[in-house]
Amino acid sequence: MKTGKILIGLSLLIVVLLAATGGIIADRIFGFSLLDEILPGKSVIDRKIVSEESVVIKVAEEASPSVVTVSVETPARRVLQLNPFGGFSSRVEGGTPQDIGTGFIVSQDGLIVTNKHVVSAGDEAKYKVITKDDKEYEVTQISRDPANDIAILKIEATGLKPVELGESSNLKVGQFVVAIGTALGEFRHTVTTGVISGLGRGITAGSVFEGYVERLDNVIQTDAAINPGNSGGPLLNSAGQVIGINVAIAQDAQNVGFAIPVDTVKSALSQYNSTGGFPAKAYLGVEYQMISEETATANSVPQGAYVVRIVGGSPAEIGGVKTQDVITKIDAEDLRTENTLGDVMTKKKPGDVLQLEIWRNNQTIKLTLTLSEFSQ
């Protein structure tokens, strides 16, 4: 009799253990919380494997209210175009709002971060931002960071939801990321995913007439799909924190996009909050190409910045710089591929007087010119 009771007891114990083990396995593999009711409060029950799908959904739900679409309206103008069947026809450009980029809210009272190139349509352009709930706000102020492709927009609003800014100093290749933006200037709040595929990349950006070709160093490379219109939008980590601002894509490539690290964005915001703006950028007015040591040796020319084009009325033209000149030194500082004209110009201010050493027609000449302020 006792033996029977013992066997029954052991059988019940085995059943309970099997049920508990099965519940734990189901909880780990399928996300079932079978044991939560049986053994409430146990830390082992609270451990869950979070799927990529749930992470993306959570990030999108939490961050999307902080992401905005940037829209521009330029004055209407009639443009003539050649008709392939003979004669001319015309079309009207501008006059209607057009979604052109993305931004994200960084303060409850209406500060929004985007790319500088998103808001570069000229003084006559009018910008709006559209929130996730389709509310539209006029942009009342634009502050452009001359050192980076970053702009800060101001709208009259309160109670907005700012996005959380993370850190970019400890990023790792392979880290999961989410991008949100107005893809192709048409599809608002498009969510794409990927990984960080490279760190410390260098790309060029900006207009050739900005005084120098702007180089963005230490940018993040990602394979998350970034399309025209995503510019200015956030690149987020799995915690929903902004780790970068989407800035560019590589031409003739698939899934090669770039983002400015959020630490650079935070530095720009800190400067804006301290001074209410950014310092003016020095303007030279040349388009150039750097001559490498190999190219210089092969062509019997010095290393330096080869002048491709000069802006009319610029300090360069007024100072006597000509196309096909090679600028070899600025203030006795040698120009090399590792110390470009752009690198030197970032240290200059409007009003600075420069001493240029130029190679022209197999002769070295010296010029003096005064930098002006770049007008966006």
C-alpha positions as CSV (number, residue, x, y, z in Angstrom):
1,M,0.0,0.0,0.0
2,K,2.8,2.4,0.9
3,T,4.6,1.4,-2.2
4,G,1.6,2.3,-4.3
5,K,1.3,5.7,-2.7
6,I,4.9,6.3,-3.2
7,L,4.6,5.4,-6.9
8,I,1.6,7.6,-7.3
9,G,3.4,10.5,-5.6
10,L,6.4,10.1,-7.8
11,S,4.2,10.0,-10.9
12,L,2.5,13.2,-9.9
13,L,5.9,14.8,-9.2
14,I,7.1,13.8,-12.7
15,V,4.0,15.2,-14.3
16,V,4.4,18.5,-12.5
17,L,8.1,18.7,-13.4
18,L,7.4,17.9,-17.0
19,A,4.6,20.5,-17.1
20,A,6.9,23.1,-15.6
21,T,9.7,22.2,-18.0
22,G,7.4,22.3,-21.0
23,G,6.1,25.7,-19.8
24,I,9.5,27.1,-19.5
25,I,10.5,25.8,-22.9
26,A,7.3,27.2,-24.5
27,D,7.9,30.5,-22.7
28,R,11.4,30.7,-24.1
29,I,10.7,29.6,-27.7
30,F,7.2,30.8,-28.4
31,G,6.9,33.7,-26.0
32,F,4.1,31.9,-24.0
33,S,3.8,33.1,-20.4
34,L,2.3,29.8,-19.2
35,L,4.1,29.8,-15.9
36,D,3.4,33.4,-15.0
37,E,0.2,32.4,-13.3
38,I,1.6,29.2,-11.8
39,L,4.8,30.9,-10.4
40,P,4.1,34.7,-10.3
41,G,6.9,37.0,-9.4
42,K,9.8,34.7,-10.3
43,S,12.5,36.5,-12.2
44,V,13.2,33.5,-14.4
45,I,9.7,33.8,-15.8
46,D,10.2,37.5,-16.7
47,R,13.1,36.8,-19.1
48,K,11.9,36.9,-22.7
49,I,13.6,36.7,-26.0
50,V,12.5,39.8,-27.9
51,S,12.0,39.2,-31.6
52,E,13.3,41.6,-34.2
53,E,9.7,42.2,-35.3
54,S,8.6,43.3,-31.8
55,V,11.6,45.6,-31.6
56,V,10.8,47.3,-34.9
57,I,7.1,47.8,-34.0
58,K,8.0,49.2,-30.6
59,V,10.6,51.6,-32.1
60,A,8.3,52.8,-34.8
61,E,5.4,53.3,-32.4
62,E,7.5,55.3,-30.0
63,A,9.6,57.4,-32.4
64,S,7.1,58.1,-35.2
65,P,5.2,60.8,-33.3
66,S,8.6,62.7,-33.1
67,V,9.3,62.4,-36.8
68,V,8.1,65.1,-39.2
69,T,7.9,65.6,-43.0
70,V,9.5,68.8,-44.3
71,S,7.6,70.4,-47.2
72,V,8.6,73.4,-49.4
73,E,6.7,75.8,-51.6
74,T,8.6,77.9,-54.1
75,P,7.0,80.8,-56.2
76,A,5.3,79.6,-59.3
77,R,7.1,80.2,-62.6
78,R,6.6,79.2,-66.2
79,V,9.4,77.3,-67.8
80,L,9.8,76.9,-71.6
81,Q,10.9,73.5,-72.9
82,L,11.7,72.2,-76.3
83,N,8.9,70.1,-77.9
84,P,10.4,67.0,-79.5
85,F,7.8,67.4,-82.3
86,G,8.9,71.0,-83.0
87,G,8.4,74.3,-81.3
88,F,8.2,75.0,-77.6
89,S,5.9,74.2,-74.9
90,S,5.7,75.4,-71.3
91,R,5.1,74.1,-67.9
92,V,4.6,75.7,-64.5
93,E,7.1,74.9,-61.7
94,G,6.5,75.6,-58.0
95,G,3.5,77.2,-56.5
96,T,2.4,74.1,-54.7
97,P,3.8,72.4,-51.6
98,Q,6.2,69.5,-52.1
99,D,7.4,67.0,-49.6
100,I,11.2,67.1,-49.8
101,G,12.7,65.7,-46.6
102,T,12.4,64.6,-43.1
103,G,13.2,65.9,-39.6
104,F,12.8,65.0,-36.0
105,I,11.5,66.9,-33.0
106,V,14.1,67.7,-30.3
107,S,12.1,70.0,-27.9
108,Q,8.5,70.3,-26.8
109,D,8.4,73.9,-27.9
110,G,9.2,73.4,-31.5
111,L,12.8,72.8,-32.4
112,I,13.4,70.3,-35.2
113,V,16.6,68.9,-36.6
114,T,17.0,68.2,-40.3
115,N,19.7,68.3,-43.0
116,K,21.0,71.7,-44.3
117,H,20.5,70.6,-47.9
118,V,16.8,69.9,-47.2
119,V,16.2,73.6,-46.6
120,S,18.4,75.2,-49.2
121,A,15.8,76.2,-51.9
122,G,16.5,80.0,-51.4
123,D,15.1,83.0,-49.6
124,E,11.7,82.9,-51.5
125,A,10.9,79.4,-50.4
126,K,8.4,78.7,-47.6
127,Y,8.8,75.6,-45.5
128,K,6.3,73.7,-43.4
129,V,6.6,70.6,-41.3
130,I,3.9,68.0,-41.0
131,T,3.6,65.8,-38.0
132,K,2.4,62.1,-37.8
133,D,-1.1,63.2,-37.0
134,D,-1.1,65.5,-40.2
135,K,-0.9,68.8,-38.3
136,E,1.0,71.4,-40.4
137,Y,3.2,74.1,-38.9
138,E,5.0,77.0,-40.7
139,V,8.7,77.1,-40.2
140,T,9.4,80.5,-38.7
141,Q,13.2,80.3,-38.4
142,I,16.0,78.3,-40.0
143,S,19.5,78.1,-38.6
144,R,22.1,76.3,-40.7
145,D,25.3,74.8,-39.2
146,P,28.1,75.9,-41.6
147,A,30.4,73.1,-40.5
148,N,28.0,70.2,-41.1
149,D,25.0,69.3,-43.2
150,I,22.7,70.1,-40.2
151,A,19.9,72.7,-39.9
152,I,17.6,73.5,-36.9
153,L,14.1,74.6,-37.7
154,K,11.7,76.5,-35.3
155,I,8.0,76.2,-35.4
156,E,5.4,77.8,-33.1
157,A,4.1,74.9,-31.1
158,T,3.9,73.5,-27.6
159,G,3.5,70.0,-26.1
160,L,5.4,68.2,-28.9
161,K,7.0,64.9,-28.2
162,P,10.8,65.1,-28.6
163,V,12.7,62.1,-29.7
164,E,15.3,60.6,-27.3
165,L,18.9,61.3,-28.4
166,G,21.4,58.4,-27.8
167,E,25.1,58.2,-28.1
168,S,27.3,57.5,-31.2
169,S,30.7,57.1,-29.6
170,N,30.1,53.4,-28.7
171,L,28.5,52.1,-31.9
172,K,29.4,48.8,-33.3
173,V,29.4,47.4,-36.8
174,G,26.6,44.9,-37.1
175,Q,24.4,46.8,-34.7
176,F,20.7,46.8,-35.5
177,V,19.2,50.1,-36.7
178,V,15.8,51.5,-37.8
179,A,15.3,54.4,-40.2
180,I,12.1,56.5,-40.4
181,G,11.4,59.1,-43.1
182,T,9.4,60.4,-46.1
183,A,10.8,58.0,-48.7
184,L,11.0,59.5,-52.3
185,G,9.2,62.7,-51.0
186,E,6.0,60.8,-51.2
187,F,5.6,58.0,-48.6
188,R,5.6,59.5,-45.2
189,H,6.8,57.7,-42.1
190,T,8.3,54.8,-44.1
191,V,10.1,52.4,-41.7
192,T,13.1,50.5,-42.9
193,T,15.6,48.3,-41.0
194,G,19.2,47.1,-41.3
195,V,22.5,47.2,-39.5
196,I,25.5,49.5,-39.2
197,S,27.7,48.3,-42.0
198,G,30.6,50.7,-41.5
199,L,31.9,53.4,-39.2
200,G,34.3,56.3,-39.7
201,R,33.4,56.8,-43.4
202,G,34.1,60.1,-45.2
203,I,31.8,61.6,-47.9
204,T,31.6,64.9,-49.7
205,A,28.5,67.1,-49.7
206,G,27.3,70.6,-50.5
207,S,27.2,72.8,-53.5
208,V,30.3,73.4,-55.5
209,F,29.7,77.2,-55.0
210,E,29.7,77.0,-51.2
211,G,33.3,78.1,-51.3
212,Y,34.7,74.6,-50.9
213,V,33.5,71.1,-51.3
214,E,32.2,70.2,-47.8
215,R,33.5,66.9,-46.5
216,L,31.6,65.0,-43.8
217,D,34.0,62.8,-41.9
218,N,33.3,60.0,-39.4
219,V,29.8,59.3,-40.8
220,I,27.9,56.1,-40.2
221,Q,27.3,53.7,-43.0
222,T,24.2,51.6,-43.0
223,D,22.4,49.1,-45.2
224,A,18.9,50.2,-44.0
225,A,17.1,51.4,-47.1
226,I,17.5,55.2,-47.3
227,N,15.9,57.0,-50.2
228,P,15.7,60.6,-51.4
229,G,13.3,62.2,-49.0
230,N,14.7,60.3,-46.0
231,S,17.3,63.0,-45.6
232,G,17.2,64.7,-42.2
233,G,15.3,61.7,-40.7
234,P,16.5,59.8,-37.7
235,L,18.6,56.6,-37.6
236,L,17.6,54.8,-34.4
237,N,18.9,52.0,-32.3
238,S,16.8,49.1,-30.9
239,A,16.0,51.2,-27.8
240,G,14.4,53.9,-30.0
241,Q,17.2,56.4,-29.5
242,V,18.5,58.6,-32.3
243,I,22.1,57.6,-33.1
244,G,22.4,59.5,-36.4
245,I,20.7,61.8,-38.9
246,N,20.3,60.3,-42.4
247,V,22.2,62.4,-44.9
248,A,23.1,60.7,-48.1
249,I,23.1,57.6,-50.3
250,A,25.9,56.2,-52.4
251,Q,25.2,56.6,-56.1
252,D,25.1,53.4,-58.3
253,A,25.0,51.2,-55.2
254,Q,22.4,49.2,-53.4
255,N,21.7,49.7,-49.7
256,V,24.6,52.0,-49.0
257,G,23.5,54.9,-47.0
258,F,25.1,57.4,-44.6
259,A,24.2,59.2,-41.4
260,I,25.8,62.0,-39.4
261,P,26.6,60.7,-35.9
262,V,24.2,62.0,-33.2
263,D,27.1,63.3,-31.1
264,T,27.7,65.9,-33.9
265,V,24.0,66.8,-33.8
266,K,24.1,67.2,-30.0
267,S,27.1,69.5,-30.4
268,A,25.3,71.6,-32.9
269,L,22.2,71.8,-30.7
270,S,24.4,72.8,-27.7
271,Q,25.9,75.6,-29.7
272,Y,22.5,76.7,-31.0
273,N,21.0,76.7,-27.5
274,S,24.0,78.8,-26.2
275,T,24.1,81.4,-28.9
276,G,20.8,81.2,-30.8
277,G,22.6,80.3,-34.0
278,F,25.8,79.3,-35.7
279,P,28.9,81.3,-36.6
280,A,29.1,82.5,-40.2
281,K,31.1,80.4,-42.7
282,A,34.1,81.9,-44.5
283,Y,33.6,82.1,-48.3
284,L,36.3,81.8,-50.9
285,G,34.3,81.0,-54.0
286,V,36.2,78.2,-55.9
287,E,35.4,74.7,-57.0
288,Y,38.5,72.6,-56.8
289,Q,40.0,69.1,-57.0
290,M,42.9,68.0,-54.9
291,I,46.1,66.8,-56.7
292,S,47.5,63.7,-55.1
293,E,51.3,63.0,-54.8
294,E,51.0,60.3,-57.5
295,T,49.2,62.6,-59.9
296,A,51.6,65.5,-59.2
297,T,54.6,63.3,-59.9
298,A,53.1,61.8,-63.1
299,N,52.3,65.2,-64.5
300,S,55.2,67.3,-63.2
301,V,53.0,69.6,-61.2
302,P,52.9,70.4,-57.5
303,Q,50.5,69.0,-55.0
304,G,47.6,71.3,-54.1
305,A,44.1,72.4,-54.9
306,Y,43.5,72.6,-58.7
307,V,41.0,75.4,-59.4
308,V,38.2,74.1,-61.7
309,R,35.8,77.0,-61.4
310,I,35.6,80.4,-59.8
311,V,32.4,82.2,-58.7
312,G,32.0,85.6,-60.2
313,G,32.5,88.4,-57.7
314,S,33.9,86.1,-55.1
315,P,36.9,86.8,-52.9
316,A,38.9,84.4,-55.1
317,E,38.1,86.3,-58.3
318,I,38.7,89.7,-56.7
319,G,42.0,88.4,-55.3
320,G,43.3,87.3,-58.7
321,V,42.8,83.5,-58.6
322,K,42.3,82.0,-62.0
323,T,41.0,78.7,-63.3
324,Q,43.7,76.0,-63.8
325,D,45.7,77.6,-60.9
326,V,47.1,75.2,-58.3
327,I,46.8,76.6,-54.8
328,T,49.8,75.0,-53.0
329,K,49.8,77.0,-49.7
330,I,47.4,79.1,-47.6
331,D,49.2,81.1,-44.9
332,A,52.3,79.0,-45.4
333,E,50.3,75.8,-44.8
334,D,50.8,73.2,-47.4
335,L,47.7,71.8,-49.2
336,R,47.8,68.0,-49.5
337,T,45.2,65.2,-49.9
338,E,45.5,64.8,-46.1
339,N,45.2,68.5,-45.6
340,T,42.8,69.8,-48.2
341,L,41.6,73.3,-49.0
342,G,38.3,72.4,-47.3
343,D,40.2,71.4,-44.1
344,V,42.1,74.7,-44.1
345,M,38.9,76.7,-44.8
346,T,37.1,75.3,-41.8
347,K,39.5,77.1,-39.6
348,K,39.0,80.5,-41.2
349,K,36.5,83.2,-40.5
350,P,34.8,85.9,-42.7
351,G,37.2,88.9,-42.8
352,D,40.4,86.8,-42.5
353,V,43.1,88.0,-44.9
354,L,44.8,85.0,-46.6
355,Q,48.2,84.7,-48.2
356,L,48.0,82.3,-51.1
357,E,50.9,80.6,-52.9
358,I,49.8,79.6,-56.4
359,W,51.5,77.6,-59.2
360,R,50.6,79.1,-62.6
361,N,52.2,78.5,-65.9
362,N,55.2,76.8,-64.3
363,Q,55.7,79.8,-62.0
364,T,55.0,80.4,-58.3
365,I,53.1,83.6,-57.5
366,K,51.7,85.0,-54.3
367,L,48.3,86.6,-53.8
368,T,46.5,88.3,-50.9
369,L,42.7,88.2,-50.5
370,T,40.1,88.8,-47.9
371,L,37.4,86.1,-47.2
372,S,33.8,87.2,-47.1
373,E,30.7,85.6,-45.4
374,F,29.0,82.8,-47.2
375,S,25.3,83.7,-48.0
376,Q,23.1,80.6,-48.0
